């Protein structure tokens, strides 16, 4: 009897899920750098375009390498279907616009990545979509924000940059009672540590640029969910609006998935050690890490996450202290990316969340003293020494 990939352990899924070998029997997945595909006859072309025969048509619609990435990530996530996109922000935009129409209402957690906040606050209103922002940890706020025309709830959990965690199952129940869909950005948790679909979410989005690549090479994104909803909401938009992931990037991301489990678990181990060192230092006014018992949503984390991830946030009081810390780092890079093999730290107010008005940053507690650090694969002793030395300088 053939093995069912859904029965595999997650490490096996990450290495072998979606594998589609050619007649040559290659071990490393084939890279199909082609824009279009040929047909044996005019009738076979007609049948493919009509959807009556299997096969690929055009790279924007689908590609064998991209499909392997989509199938593997869907298997890791426990989703029926995945649509890969050219970037994480393409995934966020597509995930929302495929579910919303003019006159609809969106409820979103206040704590969003700067570009996500721009899409919700500046882009969607151009198409007649209104948004209400809520404290994502306040279930009554979600309930009170619902209107007759509410169609989508949007949340990041853990959120960027202060790692706020939302009770996904409870919010999903509120959304479904209102006839709305819940979209969850699961980037910080990765498919390893949190399963939003199993908790009740309808759609999960990723920036594959982060942990899935994990080595600073390419951009990519993904949307995942049930096959019927994915087809209804995204098939035509994905095909006609052109957010397709390139085959080369898909191939790189496939190779990233092979080591995702090893990398993220090691990064998480390192992050726990770094977070403890920061929390113990007198210069850190506050330290937030989902793997620590003093996280404000520790009870929720224990219920829905199996690991803390690799991102730590800490408050040094003001911009001058934060910048002194960053400038004193000798191993950790100053960079706005995250999920990389190399450790990186950034000042969100002047980088990732720069486009947010100050009043909106203050709503989520993001003041000038906060630093966000993505912990990498370096030796934990080296990282703790570098961070401690930089904290002394702050």
Secondary structure, DSSP 8 states (H G I E B T S, - for coil): ----GGGS-HHHHHHHTT----TT--SS------SB---SSHHHHHHHHHTSS-S--BTTT--HHHHHHHHHHHHHHT-SEEEEESSHHHHHHHHHHTT--TT-EEEEES---HHHHHIIIIIGGGGT-EEEEE-TT-HHHHHHH--TTEEEEEEESS-TTT-----HHHHHHHHHHTT-EEEEE-TTTHHHH--HHHHT-SEEEEETIIIII-SS----EEEEE-HHHHHHHHHHHHHHH-----HHHHHHHHHHHHTHHHHHHHHHHHHHHHHHHHHHSTT-SEEE-TTSTTSTTHHHHHHH-S---SEEEEE-SSHHHHHHHHHH-SSSEE-S--S-SS-EEE-GGGTTTTTS-HHHHHHTT--TTEEEEE--SS-HHHHHHHHHHHHHH-
